[in-house]
Amino acid sequence: MRDTFVHRMIRWYKRPNKSFVADIVESLLVIIPTVFLIKTFVFGLYQVPTGSMETTMLVGERFLADKMTPFIKAPQRGEIISF
């Protein structure tokens, strides 16, 4: 079996005799880019800034928007689209 880059990285990450600080730093180096990618391409948390949506949503109300659905299906009548 070939020793791929991913296998080497996993072995390096799970190495023994790792300090607590090194473990935290390495975890953050994985978690922060993952969260960034999810917030950029998958989901977004937004807040309604003005009263333009008052019949549907109140000013200051927060909502979670799915960013992947427009690539799967076209928007339907009655759905909320955020810009």
Backbone hydrogen bonds, N-H to C=O, Kabsch-Sander energy under -0.5 kcal/mol:
donor,donor_aa,acceptor,acceptor_aa,energy
4,T,2,R,-1.1
8,R,4,T,-2.2
9,M,5,F,-2.4
10,I,6,V,-2.5
11,R,7,H,-2.3
12,W,8,R,-2.4
13,Y,9,M,-2.6
14,K,10,I,-2.1
15,R,12,W,-1.1
23,D,19,S,-2.1
24,I,20,F,-2.2
25,V,21,V,-2.6
26,E,22,A,-2.5
27,S,23,D,-2.1
28,L,24,I,-2.5
29,L,25,V,-2.0
30,V,26,E,-0.8
30,V,27,S,-0.8
31,I,27,S,-3.0
32,I,28,L,-2.2
34,T,30,V,-1.3
35,V,31,I,-2.7
36,F,32,I,-2.3
37,L,33,P,-2.4
38,I,34,T,-2.2
39,K,35,V,-2.8
40,T,36,F,-2.0
41,F,37,L,-2.5
42,V,38,I,-2.3
43,F,38,I,-2.1
44,G,65,A,-1.9
46,Y,44,G,-0.6
46,Y,63,F,-2.8
48,V,61,E,-2.7
53,M,50,T,-0.6
54,E,51,G,-1.6
56,T,53,M,-2.1
57,M,53,M,-3.8
60,G,48,V,-2.9
61,E,58,L,-1.8
63,F,46,Y,-2.4
65,A,44,G,-3.3
65,A,63,F,-0.5
67,K,42,V,-3.0
67,K,65,A,-0.6
68,M,42,V,-0.6
71,F,68,M,-1.5
72,I,68,M,-0.7
72,I,69,T,-1.6
73,K,69,T,-2.8
79,E,76,Q,-1.8
